[in-house]
Amino acid sequence: MLGKSLKLGELYKELRMARGLKLKDVARDNLSVSQLSKFENGQNMLAADKLLLAISGIHMTFSEFGHALNNYKESDFFKIGNKIVELQSKRDIESLKKILDTYGDYENFDTYNRLNRLVVRVAIHTLDPSYIISDEDKEFLTTYLYNIEEWTEYELNLFGNTMIILSIEDLIFLGKAFIERNKLYISIPTNKKNAQIALLNLIMILIESKELYHANYFINYLEKLLTYQDMFIIVSLNFLKQMIAYLQGEITDKSELEHYIDMVEKLGNPTMAMFLRANMEQLLRNFDSNK
């Protein structure tokens, strides 16, 4: 594994040589052997456009190169994000509060520090509703998301992890905004996966709130993103469509929903079955209480 001490040019050289490529194999009209050699030896930096050419020249994506540059580890933001999800699933409020004490301190910009901490606080709130998220924080969140014209993976994760505290009006508006503002990045596999999960959660919240018209709007968009490889999302989405049919009276027997879950379990996916059953019970409970 490459050491953290490797500089950009040194890293590039090691990756190039590991792929059996010589400098002349990478060079092209506007990227000379001399420029590449000076870059690798730390004598010169490459301009952004030439760096992208150099990376594509060794048949790597920019994200793969960045992953190698980060010593093949997740960024702190996504590493801590995964830890928050894990603690939330374990209902470990105390550990979440410990993360809250330090989370975001590596940021230089106060806005991101506040947003990062808000993600942790929302996770605590979902486990303990008495833990209050102020209207000021909600307004700060919505204002930030409204003002970002092109959503990257950061905004997508932020929206997905805080949507539970948003009003239905803000949720619908921001959901439609995210569809438009994420178009430049939706072709990136990790971005697409996170977008699908965010949409799935958005649809669940809208069903719980009896906003079935808007739920169907986002269902139609999500279906356009799916391929045969997206089995988890496909199964979950089909189930939610059946839930809507049941709530609208098109399906009158709840046993049909149970049968669907049983089929998933028999196909060898008990975790998926447990996920669907828990969501069915939650959706029906919330829907009945809102009648």
MIDOTI-9829 format. One record per atom (N, C-alpha, C): y, x, z. Coordinates in steps of 0.1 Angstrom, whole numbers, plus 5000, padded with zeros to 4 digits. Atoms other than C-alpha are relative to their C-alpha. Layout:
BEGIN
YXZ...
This chain:
BEGIN
498850095000500050005000501250095000498849925001503550124992500850005013499249994988505650245021501349944999498750064999508850085032501150094996499049905003510650405026500350024985499849985015510250394988501349934996498850055005513550344971499749924987500350095012513950104941499450084988500549925012513450374914498650065003501349944996510550534933498949894999501050115000508850194937499749974985500250035014509350124900499150104993500849895006507850464890498549985004501450014995504750404912499349884994500650125006504250054898499750034985500249975014504650184862498750094998501149905001502150474867498749935004501350074996499650244885499549914989500450085011499650034853499750084988500449915010498950334832501050014988499050005011502250324813500950125001499149895001504450614802501449944998498650055002508250594801500249954985499850045014508150574763499349864997500650135002505850264766500949895004499150104995508550084785501450004993498749995006511650204767500149914987499850095012513249984740501550034995498749975006516449964720501250025010498949984990518849914749499650045014500549944988516850084775499250134997500649875005516150454769499150075010500849924991513650694783500850085010499149934992516550894797500549915012499550094990517950594816498949975010501150034991514550504830499650125009500349884992513850864841501050035011499049984990517150894859499949895011500250114990516550554876498950045009501149974992513150664888500250125009499749884992514450994901501249985010498950034991517250824920501450064996498749955005520050974898501049904996499250115004521250644885499449875003500550144999520950274891500049944987500050075012520150044863500949875002499250135000522549754855499049895001500950114998521049414863499249964988500850045012520149334827499050104996501049905003518449664822498950015010501150014990516549634854499049894997500950115004515149304843499250044988500849955011514149464810498950105004501049904995512449754829498849935007501050074993510549514851499149924990500950075010509349294822499250104991500749905008508449614804498750055006501249974993505749684830499149885003500750135000504549324826499949945014499950074987505649204860501149905000498950094998507848914870500950065010499049954990511048974890499549965014500450044987509548784919498850095005501049914997506449004918500550145004499449874997508549314918500749995014499350024987510649174947498950005012501150014990507349104966499650145003500449864998506349474961501150075008498849934993509849584972500049965015500150044986509349385004498750045007501349954994506149575011498949905001501050105001504049285000499949905011499950094989505149065028501049894997499050115002506948735030501350045006498749984994510648735037500049945014499950054986511648675073500249855000499750155000513048325063498749924998501250085003509748205049498950025010501049974989507548385075500349915012499650084988509448215103499849854997500250145004509347885083498649955002501550034999505547895082499649995015500350014986505447965119500549875006499550124995507647665126499149884997501050105004505247445106498850005009501249984992502347585125500249955014499750044987503947525159500249855001499850155001504947175149498749934999501350075001501447085139499250015013500749984987500247215173500849935012499150074990503047015191500550105011499649904990504147335208501550015001498550014999507747245217500550135007499549894993508147535241500250134991500049895009507347795215501149984989498950035009509747625191501350035006498849984993512447645217500350155001499849855000511848025220500450054987499549965013512248065183501549974998498650045001515447875185501050105006499149904993516948145208500450114991499749895008516848405181500049974985500150035015516248235147501349994993498750005008518948305122500950125003499149894996520448605139500150114990500049905011519548825109501049974989499050045010522048635088501450055003498749964998525548765083501049884999499150115003526948425073499749895010500350094989527348175102499549874995500550135006526647875079498550005000501549995001523047995073499450015014500550004986522648075110499849865006500050134995523547725119498949914993501050075008521347575091498650035004501349954996518347785101499649955014500250054987518647685137499849855000500250145001518947325127498649964995501450035005515547335109499150015012500949994987513947445143500349885009499750114991515847175162499549874994500650125006514646905137498550005003501450004996511147025143499749965014500250044986511546985180500349855001499650144999513246645175498849914995501250085005510146515155498949995010501050014989507946595185500649945013499450064988510446485211501349934996498850075005512846215199501250005010498949994991514846255231500950124998499349885003515946595218501049964989499150065009519146485201500650094989499349935011520546595167501349934999498750075000524246525168500449964986499450055012526146335141500750124993499349885006528246655136499050094992500949915007525146855127499449934987500450075012523946585103501050004989498949995010527346585086500150144994500049865005527246965084498950024990501149985009523846955067500349934987499850075013524746685042501150064992498949945007528046845034499650134992500549885006526347175027499149974987500950035012523647015004500849934989499250075010526246794986500750114992499149915006528347104978499250114992500749905007525547324964499649944986500250065013525447264926498650044994501449965005522147454919499250035012500949984988519447424946499050104997501149905000517247724951498949965009501150034991514147744971500549985015499450024987516347775002500449865003499550144999518047434997498849905000501250085001514647284988499349995013500750004987513047395020500949945011499150064990516147295040499949854999500150155002516046945025498749945005501350054996512346905030499750005014500249994986512447015066500949925009499050074992515446805077500249864995499850135006515146485056499849895011500350114990513746295087501349965008498850034992517246305103501149944992499050055009519146185073500049854999500050155003520345825067499349974987500650045012518545635040500950024988499149995011521645635019500250154996499949865003522046015022498750064994501349965005518346065016499849974986500150045014518345874984500950084991499049935008521546034971499550154999500449865001520346384980498750024992501350005008516846314966500350014985499750005014518346234932500850124996499349885003520746524935499150124998500949895000517946764942499250004986500650005013516146644910500850064989499149945010519146734889500350155003499549864997520147054908498950105001501149904999516747214909499350024986500649995014516047194871499850144996500149865005516747564865498850075006501049924993514047674890498749935002501350084998511347404888498850064993501149945007509347614864499350115008500649904991508747874892499049945008501150074993505347794907500249975015499850034986506347824944501149895001498950105000509547624937499449864997500750125005507447354919499249945011500950054989504947334948500849945011499250054989507647294974500849874996499450125005509447034953499049885000501050115000506246834950499849955014500250034986505746844988501249925005498850074995509346744995500149864994500050135005509046454971499049915006501050084993505846334987500549965014499550034987507446345021501249894999498950095003510546165007499549864997500650135004508345884992499549945013500550054987506645845026501149935008498950054992509945805044500649874994499550125007511145555018499149885002501050114998507945345021500249955015499850044986508345345059501249925002498750074999511945225055500049874991500150125009510744945030500950024988499349985013512745105002499150034989501149995009509945044978500650034985499449985013512245034947500350154998499749865001513545384954498850095001501249934999510145504964499350024986500650005014508845414929500850094991499249915009511745594913499650155002500549864997510645924930498650024996501450005004506945844923500050044985500049975014507745834886500450144996499649865003509546164887498950105004501049914996506846334907498850004991501150015009504146214883500250094988499749925012505946404855499850155003500249864996505546734875498550045001501449974997501846704880499150054989501049965009499046884863498649985007501350024994495246874869499850095012500249914989495647164893500649955013499250054988497846964917499249895007500950104995494846784933500549935013499650064987496246744968501149904998498850095003499546594955499549874993500550115008497646374930499349895009500750094991495346224956501049935010499150064991498146174981500949904993499150095007500446014955499349874996500750125003497745774943499749915012500250084987497045674979501349935003498850074997500745604984500349894991499850115009500845394953499249885004500950114995497945194967500749935012499350054988499945165000501149904995499050095004502845014981499549874994500750125005500544774963499649915011500450084989499244664996501249935007498850054993502644625012500749894992499350105009503844424982499049884997500950115002500744194984499150004988500849995012499144314952498550035004501349984994496244434974500049935013500050084988495344195002499050055011501049964990492444375019500250155003499849864996493144685039498850094999501249925001489544785036499950084987499949935012490344895000500650145002499349874996492645165015499050085007501149924992489845265039499050054991501049955010487445285010500450124993499449895007489745514992499950135008500049894991489945745022498550055002501449964999486145735026499550084988500449935012485745844990500450145000499549864999487946144996499250085010500949934990485846235027498750044994501449975005482546205008500150104989499849905011483946424980500250145007500049874993484046705007501350055004498749964996487646705018500449925013499750084987487746575055501450025004498649984997491146735060500949914993499250095008492646535032499849865005500350144995490946215045500749985013499350024987492346275080501549994998498650015003495846335065500449864995499750135006495646005045499949895010500250104990494345805074501250005010498949994991497045925097501349944994498850055006499745845072499949854997500250145001498245505065500449925012499750064988498345415101501550005004498649994997501845545105500949914991499350085009503145365074499949855003500350144997501545035083500749965014499450024987502845065119501549984999498550015002506445135108500449884992499750115009506344875081499949875008500150124992505144605105501149985010498950014990507744695131501449974994498750025007510544665105500049864994500050135006509544315094501049915007
